[in-house]
Amino acid sequence: MFQTHREFDAHELVATCFDARSGLNAIIAVHDTSAGPAMGGCRIAPYQDMDAALTDVLRLSRGMTYKNIMAGLPYGGGKAVIVADPKAQKTPALITAFARRVGQLGGTFVTGEDVGTTVEDIQLMRQVTPHVRGIPENGPGDPSPMTALGVFCGIEAAVRHRLGRGDLAGSSVIVQGLGAVGFRLAELLHRAGVRLIISDLDPQRLTAARTAFGATIIEPDRCHAAEADVYAPCAMGGGMNARTIPELRVAIVAGAANNQLSTPTDGERIASRGILYAPDYVINAGGVISTALEGPGFDRAILLARVKRIATTLEEIFGRAAGQKLATSQVAEEMARERLVIARTRATQTVAGGPA
């Protein structure tokens, strides 16, 4: 079943998780463990059906492999999705039942916070299994501030490369989605002197952002078509597609959302319009970096340096794409797969007793 799915990419493990008592209905996908245990968040969302959930978890887990390898982390890629409404159906029993399933995998998959889950949920999971990350006592806790910082640094790099500006003052940025990451990103951009255009489905978030940042509000279904220097998608994925890309009126697409491209060819569509795209799994890696570095020896200075290094990686991608006349999405995938080959070779040598 899974092997014939359109998003299946030689995933090492796809596990369905059910628990009638708690109502748990979840999927855990491990894409690749060449670089280490698969790490990725647990997303809770009211998917339309199980095919939609499977599509999401397969794409997200592959993205986590690329994200972790491009960030230089000793982790592979995985993801979990729970089919539920996080506002109405998330209960301690549901979270506990899911954590038990994670524990049964024996460390092959390490999870943490994502859309629909909170630090409190992760703390509850930790009572059941050690294979979770994002606990405040061991590090920064909530990963969203570091995700926002990484995206901010990535936008700076993109503006330098595409627009030739030394800083962001006077630039205009559309922030689509004012969740935990999007709102923090808007705050960082505001402090840098950016003119903000914002969009969200929650009126309270819009009011708060307009009051705090003097932002202009635009309807969610048309925010991608607003005129600005940068479009920063920070909500759910798939927003860059055959319908929306021709309507873009920006020089740069750089945001926090995962799986921003609806299909692989959408990266080429963006490039063909002369728009610079910051590959999502590179620019939004700040959160996973923060969870990977937590532990007894946690050092905030090291964390900040690693997150800011995202800009350097993007500059390399932008440069290679320009030199090879390829889409940045193609170059980023090539780089990720190159690094995966090295990781797999090392893993094979280690198993065989050769040099690690």
Residue, then its C-alpha position, 0 to 999 in steps of 0.5 A: m500500500f505505502q510503497t505504491h503511494r505517489e509520495f513514497d520515496a524508499h521510506e524505511l518505515v511507515a507505521t499506522c498507530f491506533d488506540a480505540r480507548s483514546g481515539l488515537n489515529a496516527i501515522i509515523a513515517v521514517h524516511d532515512t536514518s543514514a545520518g542517525p535516528a530519524m527526528g521530526g515533529c508530531r503534527i495534529a491536524p483534522y485531515q480530510d482523510m487518511d490519504a491526505a494524512l499519509t501524503d503529508v507525513l511522507r512528504l514531511s518526513r522526506g523534508m526532515t531528512y533534507k532539513n537535518i542533513m543540510a543543517g549538519l545534524p546527526y539525525g535522519g528524517g521522520k515525521a508523525v501526524i495525528v488525525a484529530d482536531p487539536k482544539a477539540q479532540k486533543t486529550p492527555a490520553l491521546i498524547t500518552a497513547f501516541a507517546r507509547r507508540v513512539g517508545q515502541l520504536g526504541g529510539t528509531f524515531v525522535t519526535g517533538e513539537d509541531v503544528g497542533t502540539t505544544v511544549e506541554d504536550i511534549q512534556l507529557m510525552r516525556q513521562v512515557t518515553p525518552h525519545v522526545r525533544g523540546i523540553p525547556e529544562n534541557g535547552p530552549g524548549d519551544p523551538s519556534p523562536m529559533t525557527a523564526l530567527g533562522v527564517f529572518c536570517g534567510i530573508e536577509a541573505a535572500v535580499r542581499h543576493r536578489l536585491g543587493r541591499g545590505d539590510l532589510a530597512g525599507s523592504s516590504v514583506i508579506v507574512q502569511g500565517l501568524g502562528a507561533v513562528g509567523f508572529r515572531l518572524a513579523e516581530l523580528l522584521h518590524r524591528a529591522g524596519v520592514r513594512l509588513i503586510i500580514s494575513d491570517l484566518d484568526p482575527q485576534r492575531l491580525t489585530a494584535a499584529r496590526t497594533a504591534f507592528g503597524a502592519t497592513i492586513i490582506e485577505p488570506d486567499r489573495c495574500h500571495a498576489a500582493e506586491a512586495d519585495v518578499y513573500a513569506p509563507c508561514a502557514m500550511g504547505g502547498g501554497m506555491n502551485a500552478r495557480t498561485i505562482p503566476e500571480l506572485r508580485v515579489a522578488i523573493v519567496a522565503g518563509a517558514a512553512n514546510n512543503q511550500l512547493s505543491t510539486p517539484t516542478d513548482g520550484e522551476r516555475i518560480a525560477s522561470r519568473g526570475i523569483l528567488y526561492a529559499p528552499d523551505y527545509v533549509i531556511n526553516a531549520g532553526g527549530v530542529i537545530s534547537t531541539a538537536l542541541e538540547g541536553p545537559g551541555f546546552d550552550r545558547a551561544i552555540l545554538l545562535a551561531r548554528v541557526k545564523r549559519i542557515a544564511t551561509t547555506l542559502e548563499e551557497i545554494f543561491g550561488r550554485a543555482a545562479g552559476q548552473k542556471l538551475a532552480t534553487s529547489q533543484v540545487a538544494e535537493e542535489m546538495a542534500r542527496e550528495r550529503l546523504v550519499i556521504a552519510r550512507t557510506r559512513a554508516t556502511q563503513t561503521v557497520a562493516g567495522g571500517p573507518a567511521 
